[in-house]
Amino acid sequence: MDKRKTVFTTVVIGAGIMAIIDRIRLHNKVEELEEKTEDIGRCHNDFYLMQQRYNKNTDEQLATIQEEIGSVYEHFEELSKGKEDGR
């Protein structure tokens, strides 16, 4: 009977130690995932800001191109009027 109690106590203690080790590993994994999530959040914010700058630059370039196209059409109209008046 005494041997049985010793084995049972050893098994219970072993299971308790295994449970504690498992909880420690789980806690470490959670901390690691939280760090990775924060890193991803920072990367996302950096990408968002970079994309905003790129979009602003592209919008400015498009506005310049539109102005140039408008200017070219105005010159064509003036040339057309000049040719019509010259006939």
PDB file of N, CA, C and O in Angstrom, chain B, residues numbered from 101:
ATOM      1  N   MET B 101       0.820  -1.187   0.000  1.00  0.00           N
ATOM      2  CA  MET B 101       0.000   0.000   0.000  1.00  0.00           C
ATOM      3  C   MET B 101       0.867   1.255   0.000  1.00  0.00           C
ATOM      4  O   MET B 101       0.560   2.246  -0.663  1.00  0.00           O
ATOM      5  N   ASP B 102       1.969   1.185   0.769  1.00  0.00           N
ATOM      6  CA  ASP B 102       2.861   2.332   0.867  1.00  0.00           C
ATOM      7  C   ASP B 102       3.515   2.616  -0.489  1.00  0.00           C
ATOM      8  O   ASP B 102       3.702   3.772  -0.867  1.00  0.00           O
ATOM      9  N   LYS B 103       3.853   1.564  -1.205  1.00  0.00           N
ATOM     10  CA  LYS B 103       4.463   1.714  -2.529  1.00  0.00           C
ATOM     11  C   LYS B 103       3.460   2.332  -3.485  1.00  0.00           C
ATOM     12  O   LYS B 103       3.825   3.147  -4.332  1.00  0.00           O
ATOM     13  N   ARG B 104       2.209   1.952  -3.353  1.00  0.00           N
ATOM     14  CA  ARG B 104       1.145   2.472  -4.206  1.00  0.00           C
ATOM     15  C   ARG B 104       0.969   3.973  -3.978  1.00  0.00           C
ATOM     16  O   ARG B 104       0.828   4.731  -4.937  1.00  0.00           O
ATOM     17  N   LYS B 105       0.976   4.401  -2.736  1.00  0.00           N
ATOM     18  CA  LYS B 105       0.856   5.821  -2.414  1.00  0.00           C
ATOM     19  C   LYS B 105       2.035   6.603  -2.975  1.00  0.00           C
ATOM     20  O   LYS B 105       1.860   7.711  -3.483  1.00  0.00           O
ATOM     21  N   THR B 106       3.212   6.046  -2.889  1.00  0.00           N
ATOM     22  CA  THR B 106       4.410   6.710  -3.393  1.00  0.00           C
ATOM     23  C   THR B 106       4.322   6.884  -4.906  1.00  0.00           C
ATOM     24  O   THR B 106       4.629   7.952  -5.437  1.00  0.00           O
ATOM     25  N   VAL B 107       3.906   5.834  -5.586  1.00  0.00           N
ATOM     26  CA  VAL B 107       3.757   5.903  -7.044  1.00  0.00           C
ATOM     27  C   VAL B 107       2.683   6.918  -7.413  1.00  0.00           C
ATOM     28  O   VAL B 107       2.878   7.733  -8.315  1.00  0.00           O
ATOM     29  N   PHE B 108       1.560   6.869  -6.722  1.00  0.00           N
ATOM     30  CA  PHE B 108       0.466   7.809  -6.982  1.00  0.00           C
ATOM     31  C   PHE B 108       0.927   9.249  -6.745  1.00  0.00           C
ATOM     32  O   PHE B 108       0.649  10.131  -7.558  1.00  0.00           O
ATOM     33  N   THR B 109       1.624   9.489  -5.643  1.00  0.00           N
ATOM     34  CA  THR B 109       2.133  10.825  -5.326  1.00  0.00           C
ATOM     35  C   THR B 109       3.121  11.290  -6.395  1.00  0.00           C
ATOM     36  O   THR B 109       3.095  12.447  -6.813  1.00  0.00           O
ATOM     37  N   THR B 110       3.983  10.387  -6.827  1.00  0.00           N
ATOM     38  CA  THR B 110       4.966  10.709  -7.866  1.00  0.00           C
ATOM     39  C   THR B 110       4.262  11.068  -9.174  1.00  0.00           C
ATOM     40  O   THR B 110       4.647  12.022  -9.850  1.00  0.00           O
ATOM     41  N   VAL B 111       3.233  10.305  -9.525  1.00  0.00           N
ATOM     42  CA  VAL B 111       2.478  10.567 -10.755  1.00  0.00           C
ATOM     43  C   VAL B 111       1.772  11.919 -10.666  1.00  0.00           C
ATOM     44  O   VAL B 111       1.777  12.692 -11.624  1.00  0.00           O
ATOM     45  N   VAL B 112       1.172  12.197  -9.525  1.00  0.00           N
ATOM     46  CA  VAL B 112       0.468  13.471  -9.351  1.00  0.00           C
ATOM     47  C   VAL B 112       1.462  14.633  -9.432  1.00  0.00           C
ATOM     48  O   VAL B 112       1.204  15.633 -10.102  1.00  0.00           O
ATOM     49  N   ILE B 113       2.588  14.494  -8.751  1.00  0.00           N
ATOM     50  CA  ILE B 113       3.602  15.553  -8.791  1.00  0.00           C
ATOM     51  C   ILE B 113       4.138  15.724 -10.220  1.00  0.00           C
ATOM     52  O   ILE B 113       4.309  16.848 -10.691  1.00  0.00           O
ATOM     53  N   GLY B 114       4.399  14.612 -10.899  1.00  0.00           N
ATOM     54  CA  GLY B 114       4.875  14.658 -12.291  1.00  0.00           C
ATOM     55  C   GLY B 114       3.869  15.339 -13.200  1.00  0.00           C
ATOM     56  O   GLY B 114       4.233  16.164 -14.039  1.00  0.00           O
ATOM     57  N   ALA B 115       2.597  14.989 -13.029  1.00  0.00           N
ATOM     58  CA  ALA B 115       1.553  15.608 -13.850  1.00  0.00           C
ATOM     59  C   ALA B 115       1.456  17.100 -13.546  1.00  0.00           C
ATOM     60  O   ALA B 115       1.245  17.912 -14.448  1.00  0.00           O
ATOM     61  N   GLY B 116       1.609  17.452 -12.285  1.00  0.00           N
ATOM     62  CA  GLY B 116       1.577  18.873 -11.910  1.00  0.00           C
ATOM     63  C   GLY B 116       2.724  19.641 -12.531  1.00  0.00           C
ATOM     64  O   GLY B 116       2.543  20.746 -13.042  1.00  0.00           O
ATOM     65  N   ILE B 117       3.910  19.048 -12.485  1.00  0.00           N
ATOM     66  CA  ILE B 117       5.079  19.689 -13.088  1.00  0.00           C
ATOM     67  C   ILE B 117       4.888  19.838 -14.598  1.00  0.00           C
ATOM     68  O   ILE B 117       5.212  20.878 -15.171  1.00  0.00           O
ATOM     69  N   MET B 118       4.360  18.788 -15.238  1.00  0.00           N
ATOM     70  CA  MET B 118       4.111  18.847 -16.685  1.00  0.00           C
ATOM     71  C   MET B 118       3.091  19.943 -17.013  1.00  0.00           C
ATOM     72  O   MET B 118       3.233  20.657 -18.005  1.00  0.00           O
ATOM     73  N   ALA B 119       2.057  20.069 -16.164  1.00  0.00           N
ATOM     74  CA  ALA B 119       1.045  21.105 -16.390  1.00  0.00           C
ATOM     75  C   ALA B 119       1.661  22.485 -16.251  1.00  0.00           C
ATOM     76  O   ALA B 119       1.353  23.386 -17.033  1.00  0.00           O
ATOM     77  N   ILE B 120       2.525  22.659 -15.268  1.00  0.00           N
ATOM     78  CA  ILE B 120       3.190  23.954 -15.067  1.00  0.00           C
ATOM     79  C   ILE B 120       4.091  24.279 -16.252  1.00  0.00           C
ATOM     80  O   ILE B 120       4.095  25.407 -16.747  1.00  0.00           O
ATOM     81  N   ILE B 121       4.852  23.290 -16.702  1.00  0.00           N
ATOM     82  CA  ILE B 121       5.729  23.488 -17.867  1.00  0.00           C
ATOM     83  C   ILE B 121       4.900  23.856 -19.091  1.00  0.00           C
ATOM     84  O   ILE B 121       5.272  24.745 -19.857  1.00  0.00           O
ATOM     85  N   ASP B 122       3.773  23.167 -19.272  1.00  0.00           N
ATOM     86  CA  ASP B 122       2.888  23.454 -20.403  1.00  0.00           C
ATOM     87  C   ASP B 122       2.353  24.881 -20.333  1.00  0.00           C
ATOM     88  O   ASP B 122       2.304  25.567 -21.354  1.00  0.00           O
ATOM     89  N   ARG B 123       1.956  25.335 -19.157  1.00  0.00           N
ATOM     90  CA  ARG B 123       1.447  26.705 -18.981  1.00  0.00           C
ATOM     91  C   ARG B 123       2.538  27.734 -19.274  1.00  0.00           C
ATOM     92  O   ARG B 123       2.274  28.774 -19.878  1.00  0.00           O
ATOM     93  N   ILE B 124       3.764  27.435 -18.842  1.00  0.00           N
ATOM     94  CA  ILE B 124       4.882  28.345 -19.105  1.00  0.00           C
ATOM     95  C   ILE B 124       5.124  28.451 -20.609  1.00  0.00           C
ATOM     96  O   ILE B 124       5.313  29.546 -21.137  1.00  0.00           O
ATOM     97  N   ARG B 125       5.116  27.319 -21.289  1.00  0.00           N
ATOM     98  CA  ARG B 125       5.302  27.326 -22.752  1.00  0.00           C
ATOM     99  C   ARG B 125       4.179  28.103 -23.433  1.00  0.00           C
ATOM    100  O   ARG B 125       4.434  28.888 -24.346  1.00  0.00           O
ATOM    101  N   LEU B 126       2.951  27.892 -22.999  1.00  0.00           N
ATOM    102  CA  LEU B 126       1.806  28.595 -23.569  1.00  0.00           C
ATOM    103  C   LEU B 126       1.940  30.098 -23.340  1.00  0.00           C
ATOM    104  O   LEU B 126       1.687  30.896 -24.243  1.00  0.00           O
ATOM    105  N   HIS B 127       2.337  30.475 -22.133  1.00  0.00           N
ATOM    106  CA  HIS B 127       2.518  31.895 -21.817  1.00  0.00           C
ATOM    107  C   HIS B 127       3.606  32.510 -22.709  1.00  0.00           C
ATOM    108  O   HIS B 127       3.441  33.619 -23.217  1.00  0.00           O
ATOM    109  N   ASN B 128       4.708  31.789 -22.895  1.00  0.00           N
ATOM    110  CA  ASN B 128       5.785  32.281 -23.760  1.00  0.00           C
ATOM    111  C   ASN B 128       5.318  32.444 -25.199  1.00  0.00           C
ATOM    112  O   ASN B 128       5.673  33.417 -25.864  1.00  0.00           O
ATOM    113  N   LYS B 129       4.514  31.486 -25.686  1.00  0.00           N
ATOM    114  CA  LYS B 129       3.994  31.586 -27.047  1.00  0.00           C
ATOM    115  C   LYS B 129       3.071  32.789 -27.189  1.00  0.00           C
ATOM    116  O   LYS B 129       3.110  33.485 -28.203  1.00  0.00           O
ATOM    117  N   VAL B 130       2.246  33.036 -26.183  1.00  0.00           N
ATOM    118  CA  VAL B 130       1.340  34.187 -26.218  1.00  0.00           C
ATOM    119  C   VAL B 130       2.143  35.485 -26.263  1.00  0.00           C
ATOM    120  O   VAL B 130       1.830  36.383 -27.045  1.00  0.00           O
ATOM    121  N   GLU B 131       3.174  35.586 -25.429  1.00  0.00           N
ATOM    122  CA  GLU B 131       4.023  36.788 -25.442  1.00  0.00           C
ATOM    123  C   GLU B 131       4.694  36.971 -26.795  1.00  0.00           C
ATOM    124  O   GLU B 131       4.780  38.087 -27.307  1.00  0.00           O
ATOM    125  N   GLU B 132       5.170  35.871 -27.371  1.00  0.00           N
ATOM    126  CA  GLU B 132       5.820  35.931 -28.677  1.00  0.00           C
ATOM    127  C   GLU B 132       4.831  36.400 -29.749  1.00  0.00           C
ATOM    128  O   GLU B 132       5.172  37.218 -30.603  1.00  0.00           O
ATOM    129  N   LEU B 133       3.616  35.878 -29.696  1.00  0.00           N
ATOM    130  CA  LEU B 133       2.595  36.292 -30.667  1.00  0.00           C
ATOM    131  C   LEU B 133       2.218  37.760 -30.485  1.00  0.00           C
ATOM    132  O   LEU B 133       1.968  38.460 -31.466  1.00  0.00           O
ATOM    133  N   GLU B 134       2.175  38.228 -29.254  1.00  0.00           N
ATOM    134  CA  GLU B 134       1.867  39.637 -29.010  1.00  0.00           C
ATOM    135  C   GLU B 134       2.960  40.526 -29.594  1.00  0.00           C
ATOM    136  O   GLU B 134       2.661  41.563 -30.188  1.00  0.00           O
ATOM    137  N   GLU B 135       4.213  40.136 -29.434  1.00  0.00           N
ATOM    138  CA  GLU B 135       5.321  40.899 -30.005  1.00  0.00           C
ATOM    139  C   GLU B 135       5.225  40.924 -31.530  1.00  0.00           C
ATOM    140  O   GLU B 135       5.403  41.970 -32.155  1.00  0.00           O
ATOM    141  N   LYS B 136       4.944  39.768 -32.118  1.00  0.00           N
ATOM    142  CA  LYS B 136       4.826  39.700 -33.575  1.00  0.00           C
ATOM    143  C   LYS B 136       3.659  40.550 -34.062  1.00  0.00           C
ATOM    144  O   LYS B 136       3.756  41.205 -35.100  1.00  0.00           O
ATOM    145  N   THR B 137       2.562  40.541 -33.319  1.00  0.00           N
ATOM    146  CA  THR B 137       1.395  41.342 -33.687  1.00  0.00           C
ATOM    147  C   THR B 137       1.738  42.827 -33.649  1.00  0.00           C
ATOM    148  O   THR B 137       1.337  43.583 -34.533  1.00  0.00           O
ATOM    149  N   GLU B 138       2.480  43.243 -32.623  1.00  0.00           N
ATOM    150  CA  GLU B 138       2.911  44.637 -32.534  1.00  0.00           C
ATOM    151  C   GLU B 138       3.825  44.994 -33.701  1.00  0.00           C
ATOM    152  O   GLU B 138       3.698  46.075 -34.277  1.00  0.00           O
ATOM    153  N   ASP B 139       4.743  44.098 -34.055  1.00  0.00           N
ATOM    154  CA  ASP B 139       5.633  44.339 -35.190  1.00  0.00           C
ATOM    155  C   ASP B 139       4.834  44.482 -36.483  1.00  0.00           C
ATOM    156  O   ASP B 139       5.099  45.369 -37.294  1.00  0.00           O
ATOM    157  N   ILE B 140       3.861  43.607 -36.662  1.00  0.00           N
ATOM    158  CA  ILE B 140       3.024  43.674 -37.856  1.00  0.00           C
ATOM    159  C   ILE B 140       2.259  44.995 -37.880  1.00  0.00           C
ATOM    160  O   ILE B 140       2.124  45.614 -38.935  1.00  0.00           O
ATOM    161  N   GLY B 141       1.760  45.424 -36.732  1.00  0.00           N
ATOM    162  CA  GLY B 141       1.042  46.695 -36.646  1.00  0.00           C
ATOM    163  C   GLY B 141       1.931  47.861 -37.034  1.00  0.00           C
ATOM    164  O   GLY B 141       1.504  48.753 -37.767  1.00  0.00           O
ATOM    165  N   ARG B 142       3.172  47.861 -36.545  1.00  0.00           N
ATOM    166  CA  ARG B 142       4.106  48.931 -36.911  1.00  0.00           C
ATOM    167  C   ARG B 142       4.399  48.909 -38.406  1.00  0.00           C
ATOM    168  O   ARG B 142       4.429  49.957 -39.053  1.00  0.00           O
ATOM    169  N   CYS B 143       4.613  47.724 -38.950  1.00  0.00           N
ATOM    170  CA  CYS B 143       4.876  47.607 -40.390  1.00  0.00           C
ATOM    171  C   CYS B 143       3.680  48.102 -41.192  1.00  0.00           C
ATOM    172  O   CYS B 143       3.843  48.794 -42.196  1.00  0.00           O
ATOM    173  N   HIS B 144       2.488  47.750 -40.750  1.00  0.00           N
ATOM    174  CA  HIS B 144       1.282  48.187 -41.440  1.00  0.00           C
ATOM    175  C   HIS B 144       1.178  49.704 -41.419  1.00  0.00           C
ATOM    176  O   HIS B 144       0.866  50.318 -42.440  1.00  0.00           O
ATOM    177  N   ASN B 145       1.436  50.316 -40.261  1.00  0.00           N
ATOM    178  CA  ASN B 145       1.370  51.770 -40.160  1.00  0.00           C
ATOM    179  C   ASN B 145       2.406  52.434 -41.058  1.00  0.00           C
ATOM    180  O   ASN B 145       2.109  53.419 -41.733  1.00  0.00           O
ATOM    181  N   ASP B 146       3.626  51.891 -41.066  1.00  0.00           N
ATOM    182  CA  ASP B 146       4.662  52.439 -41.946  1.00  0.00           C
ATOM    183  C   ASP B 146       4.262  52.329 -43.410  1.00  0.00           C
ATOM    184  O   ASP B 146       4.435  53.270 -44.184  1.00  0.00           O
ATOM    185  N   PHE B 147       3.722  51.164 -43.783  1.00  0.00           N
ATOM    186  CA  PHE B 147       3.291  50.973 -45.162  1.00  0.00           C
ATOM    187  C   PHE B 147       2.168  51.938 -45.523  1.00  0.00           C
ATOM    188  O   PHE B 147       2.151  52.497 -46.620  1.00  0.00           O
ATOM    189  N   TYR B 148       1.232  52.130 -44.598  1.00  0.00           N
ATOM    190  CA  TYR B 148       0.108  53.033 -44.835  1.00  0.00           C
ATOM    191  C   TYR B 148       0.606  54.458 -45.078  1.00  0.00           C
ATOM    192  O   TYR B 148       0.156  55.130 -46.006  1.00  0.00           O
ATOM    193  N   LEU B 149       1.532  54.908 -44.242  1.00  0.00           N
ATOM    194  CA  LEU B 149       2.076  56.258 -44.410  1.00  0.00           C
ATOM    195  C   LEU B 149       2.835  56.391 -45.730  1.00  0.00           C
ATOM    196  O   LEU B 149       2.713  57.397 -46.429  1.00  0.00           O
ATOM    197  N   MET B 150       3.617  55.368 -46.060  1.00  0.00           N
ATOM    198  CA  MET B 150       4.359  55.385 -47.319  1.00  0.00           C
ATOM    199  C   MET B 150       3.392  55.416 -48.515  1.00  0.00           C
ATOM    200  O   MET B 150       3.618  56.138 -49.485  1.00  0.00           O
ATOM    201  N   GLN B 151       2.318  54.627 -48.431  1.00  0.00           N
ATOM    202  CA  GLN B 151       1.345  54.589 -49.509  1.00  0.00           C
ATOM    203  C   GLN B 151       0.632  55.933 -49.644  1.00  0.00           C
ATOM    204  O   GLN B 151       0.342  56.369 -50.758  1.00  0.00           O
ATOM    205  N   GLN B 152       0.349  56.591 -48.522  1.00  0.00           N
ATOM    206  CA  GLN B 152      -0.270  57.913 -48.566  1.00  0.00           C
ATOM    207  C   GLN B 152       0.624  58.899 -49.302  1.00  0.00           C
ATOM    208  O   GLN B 152       0.151  59.655 -50.149  1.00  0.00           O
ATOM    209  N   ARG B 153       1.917  58.895 -48.982  1.00  0.00           N
ATOM    210  CA  ARG B 153       2.869  59.792 -49.660  1.00  0.00           C
ATOM    211  C   ARG B 153       2.923  59.485 -51.146  1.00  0.00           C
ATOM    212  O   ARG B 153       2.934  60.395 -51.975  1.00  0.00           O
ATOM    213  N   TYR B 154       2.956  58.201 -51.481  1.00  0.00           N
ATOM    214  CA  TYR B 154       3.012  57.803 -52.890  1.00  0.00           C
ATOM    215  C   TYR B 154       1.751  58.264 -53.618  1.00  0.00           C
ATOM    216  O   TYR B 154       1.830  58.786 -54.731  1.00  0.00           O
ATOM    217  N   ASN B 155       0.592  58.073 -52.992  1.00  0.00           N
ATOM    218  CA  ASN B 155      -0.668  58.483 -53.615  1.00  0.00           C
ATOM    219  C   ASN B 155      -0.714  59.993 -53.814  1.00  0.00           C
ATOM    220  O   ASN B 155      -1.171  60.468 -54.853  1.00  0.00           O
ATOM    221  N   LYS B 156      -0.247  60.745 -52.828  1.00  0.00           N
ATOM    222  CA  LYS B 156      -0.231  62.204 -52.946  1.00  0.00           C
ATOM    223  C   LYS B 156       0.664  62.630 -54.098  1.00  0.00           C
ATOM    224  O   LYS B 156       0.299  63.495 -54.895  1.00  0.00           O
ATOM    225  N   ASN B 157       1.841  62.013 -54.180  1.00  0.00           N
ATOM    226  CA  ASN B 157       2.774  62.317 -55.263  1.00  0.00           C
ATOM    227  C   ASN B 157       2.158  61.974 -56.620  1.00  0.00           C
ATOM    228  O   ASN B 157       2.276  62.743 -57.574  1.00  0.00           O
ATOM    229  N   THR B 158       1.511  60.834 -56.699  1.00  0.00           N
ATOM    230  CA  THR B 158       0.867  60.421 -57.954  1.00  0.00           C
ATOM    231  C   THR B 158      -0.252  61.379 -58.325  1.00  0.00           C
ATOM    232  O   THR B 158      -0.395  61.736 -59.495  1.00  0.00           O
ATOM    233  N   ASP B 159      -1.047  61.799 -57.352  1.00  0.00           N
ATOM    234  CA  ASP B 159      -2.120  62.756 -57.617  1.00  0.00           C
ATOM    235  C   ASP B 159      -1.561  64.075 -58.144  1.00  0.00           C
ATOM    236  O   ASP B 159      -2.120  64.668 -59.066  1.00  0.00           O
ATOM    237  N   GLU B 160      -0.463  64.527 -57.558  1.00  0.00           N
ATOM    238  CA  GLU B 160       0.166  65.762 -58.027  1.00  0.00           C
ATOM    239  C   GLU B 160       0.671  65.609 -59.459  1.00  0.00           C
ATOM    240  O   GLU B 160       0.519  66.515 -60.278  1.00  0.00           O
ATOM    241  N   GLN B 161       1.268  64.464 -59.753  1.00  0.00           N
ATOM    242  CA  GLN B 161       1.753  64.215 -61.115  1.00  0.00           C
ATOM    243  C   GLN B 161       0.596  64.171 -62.100  1.00  0.00           C
ATOM    244  O   GLN B 161       0.696  64.710 -63.202  1.00  0.00           O
ATOM    245  N   LEU B 162      -0.502  63.530 -61.710  1.00  0.00           N
ATOM    246  CA  LEU B 162      -1.673  63.479 -62.595  1.00  0.00           C
ATOM    247  C   LEU B 162      -2.246  64.871 -62.847  1.00  0.00           C
ATOM    248  O   LEU B 162      -2.643  65.186 -63.969  1.00  0.00           O
ATOM    249  N   ALA B 163      -2.289  65.698 -61.813  1.00  0.00           N
ATOM    250  CA  ALA B 163      -2.795  67.060 -61.970  1.00  0.00           C
ATOM    251  C   ALA B 163      -1.913  67.834 -62.940  1.00  0.00           C
ATOM    252  O   ALA B 163      -2.423  68.571 -63.785  1.00  0.00           O
ATOM    253  N   THR B 164      -0.602  67.676 -62.831  1.00  0.00           N
ATOM    254  CA  THR B 164       0.325  68.350 -63.745  1.00  0.00           C
ATOM    255  C   THR B 164       0.108  67.875 -65.179  1.00  0.00           C
ATOM    256  O   THR B 164       0.082  68.680 -66.110  1.00  0.00           O
ATOM    257  N   ILE B 165      -0.044  66.583 -65.348  1.00  0.00           N
ATOM    258  CA  ILE B 165      -0.276  66.024 -66.694  1.00  0.00           C
ATOM    259  C   ILE B 165      -1.594  66.542 -67.260  1.00  0.00           C
ATOM    260  O   ILE B 165      -1.667  66.884 -68.440  1.00  0.00           O
ATOM    261  N   GLN B 166      -2.632  66.604 -66.433  1.00  0.00           N
ATOM    262  CA  GLN B 166      -3.923  67.122 -66.905  1.00  0.00           C
ATOM    263  C   GLN B 166      -3.803  68.577 -67.327  1.00  0.00           C
ATOM    264  O   GLN B 166      -4.384  68.980 -68.334  1.00  0.00           O
ATOM    265  N   GLU B 167      -3.060  69.365 -66.573  1.00  0.00           N
ATOM    266  CA  GLU B 167      -2.859  70.762 -66.945  1.00  0.00           C
ATOM    267  C   GLU B 167      -2.130  70.871 -68.274  1.00  0.00           C
ATOM    268  O   GLU B 167      -2.476  71.699 -69.117  1.00  0.00           O
ATOM    269  N   GLU B 168      -1.118  70.030 -68.454  1.00  0.00           N
ATOM    270  CA  GLU B 168      -0.369  70.037 -69.717  1.00  0.00           C
ATOM    271  C   GLU B 168      -1.272  69.657 -70.891  1.00  0.00           C
ATOM    272  O   GLU B 168      -1.206  70.273 -71.955  1.00  0.00           O
ATOM    273  N   ILE B 169      -2.106  68.654 -70.697  1.00  0.00           N
ATOM    274  CA  ILE B 169      -3.018  68.224 -71.762  1.00  0.00           C
ATOM    275  C   ILE B 169      -3.992  69.354 -72.088  1.00  0.00           C
ATOM    276  O   ILE B 169      -4.260  69.638 -73.256  1.00  0.00           O
ATOM    277  N   GLY B 170      -4.521  69.999 -71.041  1.00  0.00           N
ATOM    278  CA  GLY B 170      -5.429  71.125 -71.265  1.00  0.00           C
ATOM    279  C   GLY B 170      -4.749  72.236 -72.037  1.00  0.00           C
ATOM    280  O   GLY B 170      -5.348  72.837 -72.929  1.00  0.00           O
ATOM    281  N   SER B 171      -3.501  72.512 -71.698  1.00  0.00           N
ATOM    282  CA  SER B 171      -2.735  73.548 -72.391  1.00  0.00           C
ATOM    283  C   SER B 171      -2.541  73.187 -73.861  1.00  0.00           C
ATOM    284  O   SER B 171      -2.672  74.044 -74.735  1.00  0.00           O
ATOM    285  N   VAL B 172      -2.231  71.928 -74.131  1.00  0.00           N
ATOM    286  CA  VAL B 172      -2.042  71.478 -75.521  1.00  0.00           C
ATOM    287  C   VAL B 172      -3.335  71.647 -76.312  1.00  0.00           C
ATOM    288  O   VAL B 172      -3.306  72.119 -77.448  1.00  0.00           O
ATOM    289  N   TYR B 173      -4.468  71.268 -75.723  1.00  0.00           N
ATOM    290  CA  TYR B 173      -5.747  71.431 -76.420  1.00  0.00           C
ATOM    291  C   TYR B 173      -6.042  72.906 -76.690  1.00  0.00           C
ATOM    292  O   TYR B 173      -6.570  73.247 -77.748  1.00  0.00           O
ATOM    293  N   GLU B 174      -5.704  73.776 -75.746  1.00  0.00           N
ATOM    294  CA  GLU B 174      -5.908  75.207 -75.970  1.00  0.00           C
ATOM    295  C   GLU B 174      -5.060  75.692 -77.142  1.00  0.00           C
ATOM    296  O   GLU B 174      -5.523  76.487 -77.959  1.00  0.00           O
ATOM    297  N   HIS B 175      -3.830  75.216 -77.223  1.00  0.00           N
ATOM    298  CA  HIS B 175      -2.969  75.602 -78.353  1.00  0.00           C
ATOM    299  C   HIS B 175      -3.538  75.090 -79.671  1.00  0.00           C
ATOM    300  O   HIS B 175      -3.509  75.797 -80.679  1.00  0.00           O
ATOM    301  N   PHE B 176      -4.056  73.860 -79.666  1.00  0.00           N
ATOM    302  CA  PHE B 176      -4.680  73.324 -80.887  1.00  0.00           C
ATOM    303  C   PHE B 176      -5.864  74.192 -81.315  1.00  0.00           C
ATOM    304  O   PHE B 176      -6.030  74.481 -82.500  1.00  0.00           O
ATOM    305  N   GLU B 177      -6.688  74.609 -80.344  1.00  0.00           N
ATOM    306  CA  GLU B 177      -7.840  75.454 -80.654  1.00  0.00           C
ATOM    307  C   GLU B 177      -7.391  76.785 -81.250  1.00  0.00           C
ATOM    308  O   GLU B 177      -7.979  77.265 -82.219  1.00  0.00           O
ATOM    309  N   GLU B 178      -6.350  77.378 -80.670  1.00  0.00           N
ATOM    310  CA  GLU B 178      -5.844  78.646 -81.193  1.00  0.00           C
ATOM    311  C   GLU B 178      -5.304  78.475 -82.605  1.00  0.00           C
ATOM    312  O   GLU B 178      -5.522  79.318 -83.476  1.00  0.00           O
ATOM    313  N   LEU B 179      -4.589  77.357 -82.821  1.00  0.00           N
ATOM    314  CA  LEU B 179      -4.067  77.107 -84.171  1.00  0.00           C
ATOM    315  C   LEU B 179      -5.193  76.871 -85.161  1.00  0.00           C
ATOM    316  O   LEU B 179      -5.130  77.326 -86.304  1.00  0.00           O
ATOM    317  N   SER B 180      -6.232  76.155 -84.717  1.00  0.00           N
ATOM    318  CA  SER B 180      -7.381  75.900 -85.607  1.00  0.00           C
ATOM    319  C   SER B 180      -8.083  77.201 -85.977  1.00  0.00           C
ATOM    320  O   SER B 180      -8.443  77.406 -87.136  1.00  0.00           O
ATOM    321  N   LYS B 181      -8.276  78.074 -85.003  1.00  0.00           N
ATOM    322  CA  LYS B 181      -8.919  79.369 -85.244  1.00  0.00           C
ATOM    323  C   LYS B 181      -8.054  80.204 -86.183  1.00  0.00           C
ATOM    324  O   LYS B 181      -8.564  80.883 -87.074  1.00  0.00           O
ATOM    325  N   GLY B 182      -6.761  80.146 -85.976  1.00  0.00           N
ATOM    326  CA  GLY B 182      -5.852  80.912 -86.841  1.00  0.00           C
ATOM    327  C   GLY B 182      -5.909  80.435 -88.280  1.00  0.00           C
ATOM    328  O   GLY B 182      -5.862  81.246 -89.204  1.00  0.00           O
ATOM    329  N   LYS B 183      -6.010  79.138 -88.480  1.00  0.00           N
ATOM    330  CA  LYS B 183      -6.095  78.595 -89.831  1.00  0.00           C
ATOM    331  C   LYS B 183      -7.430  78.955 -90.471  1.00  0.00           C
ATOM    332  O   LYS B 183      -7.491  79.255 -91.664  1.00  0.00           O
ATOM    333  N   GLU B 184      -8.505  78.923 -89.676  1.00  0.00           N
ATOM    334  CA  GLU B 184      -9.824  79.255 -90.194  1.00  0.00           C
ATOM    335  C   GLU B 184      -9.885  80.738 -90.586  1.00  0.00           C
ATOM    336  O   GLU B 184     -10.472  81.092 -91.608  1.00  0.00           O
ATOM    337  N   ASP B 185      -9.278  81.591 -89.768  1.00  0.00           N
ATOM    338  CA  ASP B 185      -9.252  83.014 -90.065  1.00  0.00           C
ATOM    339  C   ASP B 185      -8.367  83.326 -91.251  1.00  0.00           C
ATOM    340  O   ASP B 185      -8.624  84.291 -91.971  1.00  0.00           O
ATOM    341  N   GLY B 186      -7.351  82.550 -91.469  1.00  0.00           N
ATOM    342  CA  GLY B 186      -6.414  82.757 -92.564  1.00  0.00           C
ATOM    343  C   GLY B 186      -6.954  82.299 -93.887  1.00  0.00           C
ATOM    344  O   GLY B 186      -6.401  82.668 -94.923  1.00  0.00           O
ATOM    345  N   ARG B 187      -7.981  81.533 -93.906  1.00  0.00           N
ATOM    346  CA  ARG B 187      -8.519  81.021 -95.182  1.00  0.00           C
ATOM    347  C   ARG B 187      -9.291  82.007 -95.895  1.00  0.00           C
ATOM    348  O   ARG B 187      -9.804  81.725 -96.978  1.00  0.00           O
TER     349      ARG B 187
END
